[in-house]
């Protein structure tokens, strides 16, 4: 049992109707809730395993993501995949990867409060449907979009936080540094941003191992 939505079916009740991730994606791709819809190539919905216990939430699509319709496929995504693999995390098996914002902001600027508010219902419904035990918040925008916390990610990174409220209760959340920040800080030295991120992902792997072991024992 993770959050209040945990169950054997990948569907939840929304506005009186049962929905699935497939139906949600179809609806999301037609979204016109904010001006970002006018400049996008396509909506960037998700990639990975929707049955995973680990949900990774990024910030917003970049140029490659907008072109391909998948999150974290540019240079930042390649670095993320490398760091995940180093930690023993398979991006296609162990994670479901989404963005807090589904459409690319012009010139990759930071999303506005209006844009984050317009996109939040899509993210909330994704969380409810995937129903992860753990959520990774990658970057300051993801931290703000999910928890309403502005700034301070370098101080908060690597710390497990208990989820609060109907949607997040029963889940563990960890902020992580964004791989674009790691690209700008290439040092591998102890105490560097990359060193900390490797340590954080190793902690994620340990927690996931413990959760999988507990799940197997209770089966």
C-alpha positions, 0 to 999 in steps of 0.5 A: 500500500503506497498512497490512498489510491493504491490498488490492482488496477491502473485506473482511478475515479476522476469526475465520476469516470474511470480513467487510465493512463492511456485515456489521460494521455489522449486528453493531455495531448489536446490540452489548451489550458495555457499559452504554451500549447501554441508554441509546442511541437507536441505534449511530452507525457511520460516514459518508463514503466507505469507499474514502477514504485519510483516516479521521477518528476522533472521540470519542463521539456527542452528542444529534444523532448519537444521534438521527440515527445519524451522527457529527458532525452536531450543532453540532460537526459543522457547524463541522468540515464548514466547516473541512474545506471551507475546506481543500478536503476533501470530507466525502463524498468525501475522508473516512470518519468514525467515532467511537471510541465508538459509543454516546452516553454519558449527558449527553455525559460522557467515556467510561470506560476500560471503555467505550473498551475495549469499543468498541475491537474495533469501531474496530479492525475498521473501520480494518482494513476501510477501510485508510486511509493517514492517520488524524485523531484528533479530540479527546483521547478519540480520541487515547487510544482509538487511541494510548493517549495521555492528555492533551496534545492541544494540544501534539500537534495538527498533528504527523504520527505514524507508526503502530505495531503490526500495525494502524497500521503504514504509516499516518500519524496526526495529532491535531486539536483537537475542534470542540467546543473550537473552539466554545468558543474562537471567536477567529480570530486568528493563534495561536488554536485555530481558526487552528491547526486551519485550518493543520493541515487545510491540511497534511492536504490537502497530504499527501493531494494528494501521496499521490493524485499518487503513487498516480496515478504508480504506476497 
